[in-house]
């Protein structure tokens, strides 16, 4: 019931925010306002339901500007490196300036998506399941679920979902496992997506969105550019995700934050 109640509470806020942002059809000020409001309300809803169901103050969502900042820097650096490699391979070209208003709308949209998805997949699913089956199995399970959730996006492919599962689902869970704060994966998730759509003007997980600050065009083999799904289906993104995920998992082992699988006897005793 704890898992169910937490998922439903955050999902209701996320769904309501999604309906509002979808209804305004990328109107710049309204998309920004509704997106930011959804992000804030989701955090408040998560804090409230965790207090009610676990009788504790959720330390994983306590204010942590340093973790958020590191996440923002890491996500921006990651995508910048990926798009640079794609460009050097002939798969990305800048044709000129894009749209400032589009970038502002994407800022709000991305904030809502990053916060709600991290609360649902890392804050609720991964955190609770990890207590039952350990870090490694929880990471694998929630990564697969995260990838499958993106099969409903426009231009989705099985390869794109698998890539998302590894480079995002696995990496972001590893980021939480290493730091035990949701603000680092939230910052990383937001920065990656905003750089992807809001700055470099490429598709985000197949989502149709307005242009970002740059008018960027993808071309060439889908293995390099990611095809219609966007750069997240590129082999370069997969490589970057694996490298960063490995780094976070190494850090988690060094810090002793890996949760072992519960023994059957211990589970029965509990």
N, C-alpha and C positions, 0 to 999 in steps of 0.2 A: 504493500500500500504506500509506503514511503516513496518508492520509485515512481509509482503511478501518479500520486498526488503532485509530486514535484514536476514531473513531465507535463502533466495537464495544466498546471498553473502557469508555467512559463510559456507553454505552447499556445494557450488562449491569448496571452498578451501579444505574442509574436504573430499569431494569425490575425488578430485585430489590427495590428500595425500594418501588416501586409495588405489587408483590405483597404486601409486608408491610403497608403502610398500608391497602390494600384489604381484607386479611383481617381486620383488627381492627374494621372497620365503624364508623369514627369514634369509637372509644373514646378519650377525651381524652388520658390520659397516654401510651398506646401510640402514638397517631397523632403526638403531639408528639415522642416519643423516636425513632420510626422515621423521621419526616420530617427531623429534625435530623441523625440518623445518616446518612441518605441524602445530604444536602447535604455533610457533611464527607467522607464516603467518596468522593463524586464528585470533589471537589476534589483529594483525594489520588491518585485513579486518574488524573485528567487530568495532574497534575504528573508522575506516574510514567511514563505512556505518552509524554508529550512528551519527557521526558529520554531515554527509550529510542529513540524514532524520530527525534528531531531533534538529540540530543546537546547540549542546552542547558537551562539553568534557565528555566522559563517565566515571563518577567517580567510577562506579562499577568495572572498570577494571584498575583504577589507581594503581600504584605500591604500594603494601602492603605486605611487607615481613613477618610482624608479623602474619597477617591472614593466609598467605600461610603456615607458620610454624605450626600454630595451627591446620590447616587442615591436614597437613602431620602427625603430632603426633596423632591426633584423629583417622585418618583412619588406621594407623599402629596399634594403641592400640586396636581398635575395631576388626580388623581381627585376631590379635594375640589372643585376648580373645575368639573369636569364634572358631578358629582352636584348641585351647587348650581344650575347652569344647567338641568339636567333638572327639578329641583324647582320652579324659578321658572316653568318651562313647564308645570307641572302633571303631570309624569310620575313624580314620586317623593314618597312620603309616609312619615313616621315614625309608626308606631302605638304605639310604646312601646319599652321595653328588650327586648333579645333574650337572648342566652345567653353568659355568660362562658366556660363550658366549651367551647361551640362555637367561640368566638373563639380559645381556646388550641389546640384541635385544628387549626383553620385556619392558625394560625401555623406549626405543624410541616409541614402539608401544603403550604403556600405556599412555605416555605423550600426544600423538596425540589424542587418544580416550578420555581421561579425559578432555582436553582443549576444543576440538570441541563439545563434548556432553554437557558440561556445558554452553558454549556460546550459543548453539542452544536451549537447553531446559530451562535453568535458565536465561541466559542473554537476550534472545529474547522472547521465548514463555511465560515463567512464568512472567517475568517483565512487559511485555506489557499487557498480559491478566489480570494480577493482577490489573492494573489500570482500567479495565472495570468491573470486577466482584468481586474484593476483594481478599484478601490473601487466605481465606479458600477454596473458590471454585476454584481458580487458582491452588492451591496446589493439590487438588483432581484431576482436569482435566489433568494437566501436568504430574502428577504421573502415571495416567492410560496410557497416551500416551507414556511415557518413558518405561513402562512395555511392552506395545504392540510392541514397536520398537525392543525388544529383542526376539520376537516370530520368527524372521527370522534367529536367530542364530542356529548353529548346536545343536542337542539334546534338542532343546527348548520344553518346555511343558507349558500348561496353568498355572499350579501351579508356575513354575519358573518365568513366566512373572508377575504373581500377587505378588510374593515375591519381585521381583525387583521393582515393582511399589511402594511398601510400604517402603522397607528398603533402597532403593536408590532414587527413584523418589521423594517420600515424604520427606525423611530425607534431601536430598540435597537442595530441595526447601526451607525447614525450615531453613537450615543453611544460605541460602542467605537472607531470610526474617529477620532473627535475626541480621545479620551483615551488610547487604547491600553492600557487596563486593563479587565478584565472586571468589576471590582468596582462600577463605576458602573452598567452595565446590569443587573447582578445586583440591586443595591440598588433601582434604579428599578423593575424587574420585580416584585420582592417587594413593595415598598411599594404599587404600583398594585393588585396582586391582593389584598393583605391589607386595604387600605382598602376595596376593592370588596366583599369577602365578610366579612372579619373585623370591620370597623368598621360599615359602612353596611348590611350584611345583604342585599346584592343577589347575583344569580347571577354566577359567574365563568366566562365562555366556555361557558355552558350547563351547567356542572357542577352536579350535585345535591350540596349541602353543607349542614351545619348552620347555624343562624342565627348571625350575628355579634353584636356588642355592641348593635346597634340592630335592631329589628324593622321593616325597611323594605319597602315595597310599591311596585312599579312599575305604572304604568297609562298609558293614552293611546296615541297613535300609536307604532308600532314605530320610526319614524324618530327619534323623540325619546327614548323609553325603551330602545330596543334589543330590545323584545319578549322572548320566552322565552330568547333567547340571553344576555340581560343587557346592561348599559350599554355594553359594548364594541362593540355593533352600533349604538349611537346616533351620529347625525351629529355630536353635540358631542364624542364621543370621537375620531372621525375628525379633526375640526378641530384638537383639542388635539394629537393625534399628529403631524399635518402641521406645525403651528407649531413644536413642540419638535424634530422631525426637521430642519426647515429651519435652526433655530438651531444644532444640532450640526454639520450639514454646513458651515455658514458658518464655524464655529469650526475645523473640520477643514481647510478651505481656508486659513484665516488661519494656522494652525499648520504648514501644509505636510505634513499627514499623509495626504493623498489619494494613493493608489497608482495610477499611470497604467497603462493597458493595455499589456502587454508587446508589443513589436514582434516580428513573426515572425522576423526575423533574429536578434534578441536571444534569442528562445526557442530557436532552433536552436543558436546558439552555446553557450547554457547546457547 
